[in-house]
Amino acid sequence: MVRKRGDVVLLAVLALLADGPMHGYEVRKRLDQRLGALRALSYGTLYPALRALQAGGCISESTQERLPGTISPKRARVVYEITPHGRDRLAALLEEAGPDAWEDDAFGVHFALFARVAPRTRLRILEGRRARLLERLEVMNRSIDRTQAQLDSYALEAQRHGVETVRSEVDWLERLITAEHAPRAPQERP
């Protein structure tokens, strides 16, 4: 189960390595591309995740020698590759659709990997995320109602902005859920 931010990083790294072997810098660069700049990972987060995956038998590492005559550091590159156990672990993690998948820290990573996920799992995660945000909206609205007279206009606007942001995500999720329910056109065969 993906329970904390570190576990979400493990999921994202496994998904990238399922596409092929990569060295650490390339893994970080592709994670930044896939997850966006707001979820950028430091090497201080990435390398412990790679070590944990290796210790768990999910990935292996090998050394790739530098080509003679190239301008680069003298050190050989470490290349990481997913193992069969890692592929099985990735498949299991991708099919998890419980509350951990729709919480703030995990949802963005799961969403970025939706192309690899079964439709029923995508739908469950989207619906779970929407339900969680609707609960949050209710709490936020009650808080504004309770504290409105005690807040200055800027603090009140900050709370209203938070409500609008969550409401906007709920609207986006509702569009995605509607699209998931829509019948898909059969794929054309060559």
N, C-alpha and C positions, 0 to 999 in steps of 0.2 A: 504494500500500500504506500502511496506517496503521501507522507505526513507532514513534511516540513520543507522549507525552501531548498535545503541541500538535496533532498530526495527529488525535487523537481528538476534540479540541475542534472542529477544522474539520469533521469528520464530523457531530458533534452540531449545530453551527450550520447547516450545509447542510440537515440533516433538518428543523430548525425552520423555516427560511426556505422550504422546499418547501411548507409549509402556508400561506404567505402573507407579504407584506411586513411588516416590523417595524422599530421603532427599537431602538437598542442596549439601553436599559433593559429593554424588553419581552423581547428575546432572552435577556438574563441572567435575568430573572425566570422565564421559561418553562424555561430550562435547569435552574435550581434546582428547579423543580417536577418536571420529568421525571427528572432524575438524582438527586434527593435532596439533602438538606442536606450530606451527607458529601462530595459532589463539587461543592460550590458553587464557582463561578468568580468571580474578582475581575475588575474592569474592566481591570486590568493584564494579564490573560490574554485577555479577550474582544476588546478593541479591536485588538490585534495580529493576532488570528485573523481578524477582519473585514477588516483591511487586506490580509492575505495572500490571502484569498479574492477580494477585489476585484482585486488585482494579477494573480491567476491567471485572471481572467475568469469566475469562478464566481458572483459576485454583483455587483450594481450598486447605486449609492446615489443617492438623490434627496433634495431638501430639501422638507420639509412645513412650510408657514407656519403659525404659530399663529393661531387664530381671534381676531378682535378682541373685546375685552371679557373674555377669559378671564384668570384669575389664573395666570400662569406666567412663567417666565423669558422675556426678550425674544428670545432666540436661537431660530432655527428648528430643528426636529428633522430629523435625518438618518435617512432610512428606507432599509433594506436590502432587496433583493429578489433572489431566485435567478434566474440566467440559464439559457437552454437548456443551455449548456456545464456549468453547475453541476448541473443535473438529471442530465445524463449522468455527471458525476463522482460524484454521490451514488449513483446506481444501481450504478456499478462498486464503490464503497467498501462498499456494503451487501452485495454478493455475495462480498466477500473472506472467506474462511473459514480462512485459514492461522494459524500460531502467533501472529502479532501480534494476532489477534482474540480470543484466549482468555487472553492475559496479564493480569496484575492491572490495569494502567492502562487497558486497552482493553475488557475484558470487560463491565464495567458499562454502558458506553455502547452497545456492540453489543447487549447484552441489552435495554436500554431501547428499542431500535429494532427488536426482533424482529417486531413487527406488520408491518413493511415488508419483511421478508426472506423469501425462499423457504424452504419447509420443509427441503429438503436442506441448505441453508446453516445454518439454525438448528441442525440436528442435528449437523452437523460441528463447529460452534463449541462446542456443549454437550459433545460427546464429547471434543473436544480439551482443553477446560477440565478435565473430569473426569480425563483422563489426566495432565495437568500437575499437578493437585492430588494424585493418587495417588503420583506421583514425589516430590512435596514431603513427603507423609506418610512415605514410606519413609526419606527423608533425616532427617526430624525424629525418627522412632523410633530410627534408628541412633544419632543424636546423643545422645538421652536414655540409651540403653543404654551408650554409651561414657563419658558424663560423669556418670552418676547418682551415683557414689560421691564425686565431687569437688564436687557442688553442695550448697548449703544447701537447706533444705526449700522456701523461697520461690522460689528460682531454678528448682528442679525443678518446682514447681507452675506457674510461668509457662510453662515448656516444655510441660507437660502440657495447659495451657489452649490453647496454640497448636495442639497436635495435635487437641484436641477441636473447635476452631473449624474447622480444615480438614476434619476428618471430617464435621462437620455440613454444610459446603458440598457435600462429595462426595455425601452422602445426598440433599440437595436437588436436585443435578444429576441423580442417578439417577432421581428422581421425574419431573423434567422430560423426561428422555430417554424414559422409559417412556410418558409422555403424548404425546410427539411420534410415537412408533411406533404408538400406538393409532389405529384407524380413526376418522376424523372423521364425525360425522353430517352428511348432506347439508343444506345451508342451505335453509331454507324460502323459497320464492318468494312474493312478495306476490300 
